[in-house]
Amino acid sequence: HSINTLQVGRGIAAFCVVLFHVNITLNLDKYLGENIFPFFYAGGFAGVMYFFVLSGFVIYLAHHHDFDSSDVGRSALTRRFLWKRFQRIYPPIWAALLCVIPISLFVMKNNASLYAYVSSALLLPIEKD
């Protein structure tokens, strides 16, 4: 299914999140030290929430027919769906971490714990002290 207005909504939400991060960066003293886009402080949070809700709806829309049928083959469809989600999410995260962790350890001399790195690789929350 392709619903163009939903795709536009996803684009707007993603753009709000980008501007949220731009605003945070520009607000740092080493850059402009000013809150250039104050609207996007709230808009960025709203954009993230909207993006996740919309993404959930798109996933439902794409797969609801898989689970409307009888129980025959349901576990195979579930496994296939979960495997595809795993492949889409984790390998890019791991690739990024393969680039970031050496920089963090050897260039920035970061003393993050092994737990922090493993949690990042598994997308688990990291408790801040």
N, C-alpha and C positions, 0 to 999 in steps of 0.2 A: 504494500500500500504506500502511496505517496500523497501526502496532504501538504500542499505548498504552504498554507498559512502556518501549519505547525513548524515547518522547516524555517520559515521567517522568524517565528517566535523563538526557536532555538538559537538562531543567529543573533537576535537582539539580546537574548539572555547572556549568551557567550560574550558579546561585545560589552555588556554592562559589567561582567566579571573582569574583563581585561581592563576597562577604564577604572574599576575599583582598585586593581593592583597598580595601575599607572598613578593613580591619585596617592596611594600609600607611598610609592617610591618617590614621587615628586615632593611629598611632604617631608621627606628626610632632609636634615640640615645640609648634608653634602650635595644636595641637588638644589631645589628652589626653596625648600623650607616653608612651603605654603600649601594649603589645602585648595588646590586648583578646581577640582570637581567635587564639591561637597555632596552634591546629589548622589553621586555614584558610591558614596560610602554606604548608604542604605540600599541603593540600587544594586550594588554588587552582591550583597547578601540576598536580596530578593531574586536577583538573577540566578544565583546558585540554586535556591529553592525551586524556582520556576523551572530551571533546566532539569533538575532531578525528577520533579513531578511529571514534566512533559516527556522525559526519556522513559520513565516507567510506563506512561500511557502508550508510547510508541512501541515499547517492548510487548505490552499486552496486546496491542492491535495486531502486531506481527505474528504473535504466537497463540492467541486465544483459541483459534480453531484446533490447535494441536491437542488441547485438553478438553474440548467439547465432545470428543468421540468416546467410545467405550474405553474401559480400562486396558483393553488389549493394546500393547505397544506403548502405553503411557510411560512406563519406567524407562524405556529406550528413548523416547522423546525427551524426557526430563534429563537423562544423562547427556544426550546430544546437546540440548540447550545449555546445560551447565558447562560442558566441555567447551562449547563455542564462546561462552562468556569468559571462561578462564583464559582461553587463548587470546581473546581481544583485550583483556585487562592486564594480566600479569607479565607477559613477555615485554611489552613496552616499558613497564615499570622497572623490570629487571635490567633492561638495556640502559635505561637512564641511570639507574643506581651503579651499574658497572662504570659509567663515566664519572659520576658524582663522588662516589666513595673514595676512590684514590685521591681525588683533588681534596676532599675533606680531610683525609688522613695525612697526606704528605705535603700538600701545599699550604692548606689553612691550619694544619696541626690541630685539628679538632679532636677533642678527647671524648667523643660520644661513646656510649657503651655499646657492647655487642648487642644488647637487647634493643637499642634504638635502631641499629642497622637491620636486625632480623625483623623487627616490627615494621620497618619501612618496606622491606621486601614482601612481607605478608599483608601489608595494608592494614595493620592493627594500630589502634591508638597508642600514642606515646605519652606517658604521664610526664608532665612538667613539674619540677620541684618548685 
